Amino acid sequence: MLCLRDVYVWEFPVRLTHWVNVICLITLSFTGYYIGNPYIHNVHPFFYGVLKDQWVMGWMRLIHFSVAYVFAMSVLLRIYWGFAGNRHARWSAMIPTTKERRRTLLHDIRFYLLMEPAPAVSIGHSPTAGLAYLLLFLGYLVSILTGFALLSQSHGGAFWYAAGGWILPSFPVQWVRLVHHVMMWFLIVFPIVHLYVGWTTDLVEENCVMSSIFSGRKTCGDE
């Protein structure tokens, strides 16, 4: 197999939004779980005198809402870069519209079913990874919209209605809250699977896919 050397694949906006999203999702998951289950208030009464003046829930909500704005801006930047970026970053690279990409998709499926010894070689996202990322960004959008819908209950105006408030007249708030909570778990599980698949693919293809998200470059050795 002929491997290209030092190929510039992931542009800076792609790498920036990737790591911003990682930090945001960790923070949002921790604070969101606390908001839904404020376990720190269930401690022994001995600690009430220490914790009662710390405004724990207030800080958790403040951090959660502030990071949510950063996360939304990062997702919007990545969506924009899907139209403005190089051929590896574009949304067209995520969807297997050509016959060759569909053939590669079937090859990847056979690889994950242990029916092929190695995955098909892809410089950027493979068709399988592209479809997975489309699902991920759908999860991002659902999480953002439901989060802003919940926040619009205490924030009036046209902006908050457009940001997600339009959801509440059509769906009960508890359903919106449940979907937002389920999305949190989806966005926790997905990176775990993503890390496993990325590391496995890196070991099989030896194309430095893991380091490329830091450098932007995939460097491969000779056959």
N, C-alpha and C positions, 0 to 999 in steps of 0.2 A: 504494500500500500504506500503510495507516494504522499508524504505529509508536507504541507507548506510550512515555512519557517517565519516566525515573527510577523504574523498577520494581525493588523489593527482591526479589531472587530467591534468592541464596545466603546462608544464615544463617552466623553465625560458626563453629559447629562444622563446617560443610561446608568453609569456607575454611581453617580451622585444620588439619583432617585432610588436606586436599589438599596443603598446603605441608609439613606434617610428613612425609607420604608421599614427597614429592619429595626432601627432604633425606635421608630414610632410604634410599630406593632408590639414590641416588647413592652413599652411604656403603657400603651393603650390597653393591652391585655391585663397587665397587673392592676392598673387603676380601675379598669372596667370591672374586673372580678371583685375588687374591693367594694365598688359602688353597689354592685348587685348583692354582695354578701359581706357587710361590714363586720368581719369576724373580730376585729380588734376590740369591739365593744362587748364581746362575750368573755373577756378575761376576768380573772378573780377580782372581787371588789377592792382588794388591797391596792390595785393599780389605778383605780378610778381617780385618785387624787393626783396621779402623775399625768394621766391622759386627758382629763376632762377639759383642760384649758388649751389643748394642742390643736383644736380645730382640724382633726384628722380628716373627716369627710369633706370639709371645705377645701383642704389642700388637694385631696384626691380628685375632686371634681374640677378644681382649677387646672391642675396638671392635665387631666384627661381632655378637657375642652381645648386647652391651649395646644396640646400636641395634635389634637384632631384637626385643627386648622392647618398645621404644618403638613400633616399627612395628606389632607385634601389638596393642598397646593402641589405637593410632590407628585401625587397621582395625576393631577391635571397637566403638570409639566411633562410627565412621561407619555400621557396620551397625545399631547401636542408633538412630542419628539417622534412619535410613531408615524407622523406625517412629514416631519422636517428632517429626520435623521438619515443616516446612511441605510444601505439596503438591508443590513442585518437588524436594524432597529425598527424598521417599518412594519406596520400592521399587516401589509401584504405578505411579509415573510412568515407571519404566524399562521396563515390559513393555507392549507394544501390545495390550491386551486389548479395547479398544473398536474399533468399526468406523471411527471417525474417526482413531484413532491408526494403525490398519493402513493406511488410505488415505494418511496422511502418510508412513508408512514406505515405501510403494511410490513416492510422489512423490520422496522423498529418494534412493531407489535409482536412479530415473530421472535425477535430477540428477547423481549421481556417475558415471553412465554417459554423461553429456553429452547426455542426451535432454530435459532441462528447463533453461531459462535460469537458474533460481534455486531454492534449496531452499525447502521449506515453512516458514512462519514458526512458530517455537516459542519461547515465553517461557523455559521451562526447558530440560531436555534434550529434544532431538528423539527420536523412537522409535529412530532409527539409533544415536544417541549413547547412549541408554539401554541398548540391547542390547550395545553395545561396553563400557559400564561394568560390566554384569553379567559379561561375559567377563573383564574386568580383575579384578574382585573374586574371581572363581573362581580366577584366577591367584594373587592375593594369598593366598587360603586354602590352595591347594596348596603354595605356597612356604613359608608359615608352618608347616603341618603336617609337611612333609618336613624342614624345618629343625629343628623340635623333635624329630622322630623321630630324626634323626642325633645331636642333643645328648643324647637320653635314653640313649644308649649309655654315657655316663659319669655320668648322673644317675638314680638309682633313686627309687622311690616312686610313689604313686598319681597325684600331680600330673603327673609327666612321662609316665607311661603314658597318662593322659587327654589330655595336650597333643599327643601324636603317637607315643608309644612303641608304641601298639597297632598301628601300621602294620608294624613290623619283623617280627613273627611271620608275616605274610602275604606280605611282599615282600622279596627279597634286598636287603641294605643298599646294594649297588652300584647297583641299579635306583633306589632311593630317592635316592641321591646324584646319579644322572644326571638324574632328574626335577627335583631341586632346581636343578641347574646349567642345565637347559633353561629353567626358569622364570625364571632370572636374565636370560637373553637375551630372553625374551618381554617381561619388564618393562623392558628397555632399549629394545627396538624400539617397543613400544606408545606410550610418551610422545612419541617422534619423530613417529609418524604422527598422534597426538593433537594435537600442536602445529601440524603442517601443516594438518590439517583445520580446527582451531579458527581459525587465522589466515585461512585461505581463506574460511571461513564469515563471519567478521567483516567481511572486505573486501566480500563479496557482499551480506550483509544489512545492514551498517552498524549493528549493534546493540550494539557495544562488548562483545562476549562475552569478549574477552581481558582487558579491564580489570575485568570484573565479578568475576573470581576474586580481585581485590584489594579492591574496594569492596563487593561483594555486590550491586551494582545494575547493571542494564542500562539505559543511557540512549540512546534513539533519537531521531533527528531526524524532522522531518515528511517526508511523501512528496516 
